[in-house]
Structure formats: structure tokens, C-alpha cells
Amino acid sequence: MHSPFGQRLLNRHTHYNHQIEKLRQWEQEQKAFVIRPSKPILIGKLERDPAKLQAVYDIGTQDAKAALEGLKQYLNQ
């Protein structure tokens, strides 16, 4: 038998997928504005290489700048 915490860990993928589904639904209903990476993020959870971390940061910065006008429109609805 698993503790409640252990059970949540075993089912974390289900919860994650449900949350992603809900977020996509909210996005379609224009209840949320979502900014996603435009390129695959190819680093591990414990990445320490400064160049790789900078590359991911740069993707995020570029994506945020590209989404800025859309975000402004969304917020002014």
C-alpha cells in the first residue's frame, strides 16, 4: 500500500496530462494566454552547462518578445 504522497507520485503523469488538457481548453476558450517554447528544450533537469542554459534562456526571451503583442491584445479584451 502506498502513502497518499506515494500514490500522487505514481499518478503524476495522469495529473500532468489532465492539467495540460485543461490549459489547452482554456486557451481555446481564451481564458488563458499561453507562451510555449518555439523549439524543443533539449536539456536535462540538472543541466549545468552555462552555454546550454543560456541557449534555453534566449529561446524563452525570443518567444516572449514574439508573443508580446498578442499578450497585450489578450489583456485588453
Stockholm file with secondary structure:
# STOCKHOLM 1.0

chainA/1-77         MHSPFGQRLLNRHTHYNHQIEKLRQWEQEQKAFVIRPSKPILIGKLERDPAKLQAVYDIGTQDAKAALEGLKQYLNQ
#=GR chainA/1-77 SS CCCHHHHHHHTHHHHHHHHHHHHHHHHHTTSCCCCCCSSCCCCCTTCCCHHHHHHHHHHHHHHHHHHHHHHHHHHTC
#=GC SS_cons        CCCHHHHHHHTHHHHHHHHHHHHHHHHHTTSCCCCCCSSCCCCCTTCCCHHHHHHHHHHHHHHHHHHHHHHHHHHTC
//
